[in-house]
């Protein structure tokens, strides 16, 4: 046999062997996972190598080149979905990508929205017909016990996100994953909090969660959250009342009819920050990551007041006189 032909034959055999090995690794070889069950989070807009890097940080060992190559050959690199996924070992790269691109047609999803209360979360779970309603008959305390939560109040403990699940899963599994994810986010934010002048006088990560929930309900505009956080940090540092309408409304419960009156501001409840100093006893909603970040890293601002402009943004003021002018301009429509 001529040498060039022999070389070509050897290369062909080696190429075939490499392809066979790659296919075996893709379809049969289980990925290394740090735990039997992992909750992994895929951020919006993530692509092949960034997805691999994220998975490696979260406990799934997969080479970035292998992930990128597999996605390219599959032709579905643009179909990776953002959200939170529960993954169980053993899992191959093929099975993983099927899950992340929704190739597994048995997957469903539910969205828990920033600013929702625990009642809204439970209502959304009850409406999801693909979930087993195991939490439906549990009151809040029984629910916390079932989840292994150490807190005494369920408000704010669950992470707003998109959760993928297999049809027929228990709604308790969604809540358990959301609880773990919010705990991870809170611990990370608390550990990374900067030590700087003007920071709010928070004694624990749970107090940060309470403040973040207030910020979440006070504004839906992400750019305003650090400024809103600065107002509340400044008030706490000066010993002023927070005077937050959302906390007061939360304390009213079912008595709130959509109109907050002066008499409501004077009616004392544990959540009425017009009658009580400091933070309320628990969060009032589910804060997202932006509100958590703002609570622990407020803007450098002397502002003590803010008022809604009516377009989703807020007007911030450093003193009461300027605030009253802003109220007249944006709420009372005075000239």
C-alpha positions in Angstrom: 0.0 0.0 0.0 1.4 3.4 -1.0 2.4 5.6 1.9 0.0 8.6 1.1 -2.9 6.1 1.0 -1.9 4.6 4.3 -1.7 7.9 5.9 -5.1 8.9 4.6 -6.5 5.6 5.9 -5.0 6.1 9.3 -6.3 9.7 9.5 -9.8 8.4 8.4 -9.7 5.8 11.2 -8.6 8.3 13.8 -11.2 10.8 12.7 -13.9 8.1 12.9 -12.7 7.1 16.3 -12.7 10.7 17.5 -16.2 11.2 16.2 -17.3 8.0 17.9 -15.7 9.1 21.1 -17.3 12.5 20.9 -20.7 11.1 20.2 -20.3 8.7 23.1 -19.4 11.5 25.4 -22.3 13.6 24.1 -25.0 10.9 24.5 -23.7 8.5 27.1 -21.0 9.9 29.4 -22.5 11.6 32.5 -21.4 15.0 33.3 -19.7 15.6 36.7 -22.1 17.4 39.1 -21.3 18.7 42.6 -24.6 17.4 44.0 -27.2 14.8 43.0 -29.7 17.6 42.4 -28.8 21.1 41.3 -30.8 24.2 40.7 -29.0 26.1 37.9 -29.9 29.6 36.7 -29.4 30.6 33.1 -29.3 34.4 32.5 -31.2 36.0 29.7 -29.0 36.4 26.5 -26.5 33.7 27.6 -24.7 32.0 24.7 -22.6 28.7 24.4 -19.4 29.4 26.2 -20.9 31.8 28.7 -23.5 29.1 29.5 -20.7 26.6 30.1 -18.9 29.1 32.4 -22.1 29.7 34.3 -22.8 25.9 34.7 -19.2 25.3 35.9 -19.7 28.0 38.6 -22.9 26.3 39.6 -21.5 22.8 40.0 -21.7 21.2 36.5 -18.4 20.4 34.9 -18.6 20.9 31.1 -15.8 22.2 28.9 -16.8 25.5 27.2 -15.5 24.3 23.8 -17.5 21.1 24.0 -20.7 23.1 24.9 -20.1 25.5 22.0 -19.4 22.8 19.5 -22.4 20.7 20.5 -24.7 23.7 20.2 -23.2 24.6 16.8 -23.7 21.1 15.5 -27.3 20.9 16.9 -28.1 24.3 15.4 -30.0 25.5 18.4 -27.5 27.9 20.1 -30.1 30.7 20.0 -32.8 28.5 21.6 -31.2 28.4 25.1 -33.9 29.6 27.5 -33.4 31.8 30.5 -34.7 30.7 33.8 -34.1 28.3 36.7 -33.7 24.6 36.0 -33.7 21.6 38.4 -31.1 19.1 37.1 -30.6 15.6 38.5 -27.5 13.4 38.1 -26.6 11.4 36.1 -27.1 13.7 33.1 -25.3 13.7 29.7 -24.5 16.7 27.7 -27.3 15.8 25.3 -29.8 15.6 28.0 -28.6 18.9 29.5 -28.9 20.7 26.2 -32.3 19.2 25.6 -33.4 20.6 28.9 -31.9 24.1 28.3 -33.4 24.4 24.8 -36.7 22.9 25.7 -36.0 19.8 23.6 -37.7 17.8 26.4 -41.3 18.4 25.4 -42.5 17.3 28.9 -41.2 20.5 30.4 -43.5 23.2 31.6 -42.7 26.5 33.2 -44.1 29.0 35.7 -43.1 32.6 36.3 -42.9 34.1 39.7 -43.0 37.9 39.3 -41.0 40.5 41.2 -43.1 42.3 43.7 -45.6 39.5 44.2 -46.8 38.6 47.7 -47.0 35.1 49.0 -50.7 35.1 48.3 -50.1 35.9 44.7 -47.4 33.2 44.5 -49.8 30.6 46.0 -52.6 31.7 43.6 -50.3 31.3 40.6 -49.3 27.8 41.7 -53.0 26.9 42.2 -53.8 28.0 38.7 -51.0 25.8 37.2 -52.8 22.6 36.2 -49.6 20.8 35.4 -48.4 20.9 39.0 -49.7 18.7 41.9 -51.3 21.0 44.4 -49.5 19.6 47.5 -49.3 23.0 49.2 -52.9 23.9 48.8 -54.1 22.6 52.2 -51.0 23.9 54.1 -51.2 27.2 56.0 -48.1 29.4 56.0 -46.5 27.8 59.0 -47.1 24.3 57.7 -45.7 25.4 54.4 -42.5 26.7 55.9 -42.1 23.5 57.9 -42.6 21.4 54.7 -39.9 23.4 52.9 -37.4 23.2 55.8 -37.4 27.0 56.1 -36.1 28.5 59.4 -38.0 31.8 59.0 -41.3 32.4 60.7 -43.0 34.3 57.9 -43.0 33.2 54.2 -43.2 36.7 52.7 -40.3 37.6 50.5 -38.5 34.2 50.9 -39.0 33.1 47.3 -37.0 34.3 44.3 -38.9 35.8 41.3 -37.8 33.9 38.3 -38.9 31.5 35.6 -39.0 27.9 36.8 -39.0 24.9 34.4 -40.5 21.7 35.7 -41.7 18.3 34.5 -45.5 17.9 34.2 -46.9 16.3 37.4 -44.2 17.8 39.7 -45.3 18.9 43.1 -45.8 22.7 43.6 -43.8 22.2 46.8 -40.7 21.5 44.6 -41.2 24.9 42.8 -41.4 26.6 46.2 -38.4 24.7 47.5 -36.3 25.7 44.5 -37.5 29.3 44.8 -36.6 29.4 48.5 -33.1 28.0 47.8 -32.5 30.5 45.0 -33.7 33.5 47.1 -31.5 32.3 50.0 -28.5 32.0 47.6 -29.1 35.5 46.2 -29.5 37.1 49.6 -26.4 35.5 51.0 -24.4 36.5 48.0 -25.6 40.1 48.1 -25.1 40.3 51.9 -21.5 38.9 51.6 -20.7 41.4 48.9 -22.2 44.5 50.5 -19.8 47.5 50.5 -18.7 49.2 53.6 -19.3 52.9 52.8 -20.7 56.0 54.3 -24.5 56.3 54.1 -25.1 52.5 54.1 -28.3 51.5 55.8 -27.9 50.3 59.4 -28.9 46.7 58.7 -28.1 44.1 61.3 -28.8 41.0 59.3 -29.4 39.6 55.8 -33.0 39.3 56.7 -33.3 43.0 57.4 -31.8 43.6 54.0 -34.5 41.4 52.5 -37.1 43.5 54.3 -35.7 46.7 53.0 -35.3 45.3 49.5 -39.0 44.3 49.5 -40.0 47.9 50.3 -37.9 49.2 47.5 -39.4 46.7 45.1 -42.9 47.9 45.9 -42.0 51.6 45.9 -40.8 51.7 42.3 -40.9 49.5 39.2 -38.2 51.6 37.6 -34.8 49.9 38.0 -32.8 53.2 37.6 -34.7 54.7 40.6 -34.1 51.9 43.0 -30.7 53.0 44.3 -32.1 56.5 44.9 -35.2 55.1 46.7 -32.8 53.0 48.8 -30.8 56.1 49.6 -33.9 57.8 50.9 -34.7 55.0 53.2 -31.0 54.5 54.3 -30.9 58.3 55.1 -34.1 58.1 57.1 -32.9 55.0 59.1 -29.6 56.6 59.8 -31.3 59.8 61.1 -33.8 58.0 63.2 -36.7 59.2 61.0 -39.8 57.1 60.2 -39.7 55.3 56.8 -43.3 56.5 56.0 -43.8 54.0 53.2 -47.2 53.6 51.8 -46.7 50.0 50.6 -45.8 48.8 54.1 -48.9 50.5 55.5 -51.1 49.0 52.8 -49.6 45.5 53.4 -50.5 45.9 57.1 -54.1 46.7 56.2 -54.5 43.3 54.5 -58.0 42.8 53.0 -59.2 46.1 54.5 -57.4 48.0 51.8 -59.8 49.0 49.1 -57.4 50.7 46.7 -57.5 54.1 48.3 -55.1 55.0 51.1 -56.7 57.6 53.4 -55.3 59.8 56.1 -57.1 57.7 58.8 -55.3 54.6 57.4 -51.9 56.3 58.0 -52.9 56.9 61.6 -54.2 53.3 62.2 -51.4 51.5 64.0 -50.3 48.0 62.7 -46.9 46.3 62.9 -46.4 47.4 59.2 -47.5 51.0 59.5 -44.2 52.9 59.1 -46.1 56.2 59.7 -46.7 55.1 63.3 -43.7 52.9 64.0 -40.0 53.4 63.8 -37.6 51.3 61.8 -38.3 48.4 59.5 -41.5 46.3 59.5 -41.3 42.8 61.0 -41.1 41.0 57.7 -40.7 41.6 53.9 -43.9 42.8 52.2 -43.2 41.1 48.8 -40.7 39.2 46.7 -37.8 41.5 45.9 -35.7 40.8 42.7 -31.9 41.0 42.5 -31.9 44.7 41.5 -33.8 45.7 44.7 -31.5 43.5 46.8 -28.5 45.2 45.3 -30.0 48.6 45.8 -30.9 47.9 49.5 -27.2 47.0 50.2 -25.6 49.6 47.9 -27.8 52.7 47.8 -26.9 55.7 45.7 -24.7 58.4 47.3 -27.5 60.9 47.8 -28.7 63.3 50.6 -32.4 62.9 49.5 -34.9 62.3 52.2 -38.1 62.3 50.2 -39.5 61.2 46.9 -42.8 61.4 45.0 -44.1 59.6 41.9 -44.1 61.8 38.8 -46.9 59.8 37.2 -44.8 58.3 34.4 -43.2 55.5 36.5 -40.3 57.6 37.7 -39.8 59.5 40.9 -38.8 63.0 42.0 -36.3 63.1 44.8 -35.9 66.0 47.3 -33.4 66.8 50.0 -35.7 68.7 52.3 -39.4 68.9 53.2 -40.0 72.2 51.5 -38.7 70.9 48.1 -40.7 67.7 48.6 -43.9 69.7 49.2 -43.3 71.6 46.0 -42.8 68.3 44.1 -46.0 66.9 45.6 -47.9 70.0 44.4 -46.4 69.8 41.0 -46.8 66.0 40.3 -49.7 65.0 42.5 -51.8 68.0 43.1 -51.0 69.5 39.7 -50.5 72.9 41.1 -49.0 75.5 38.7 
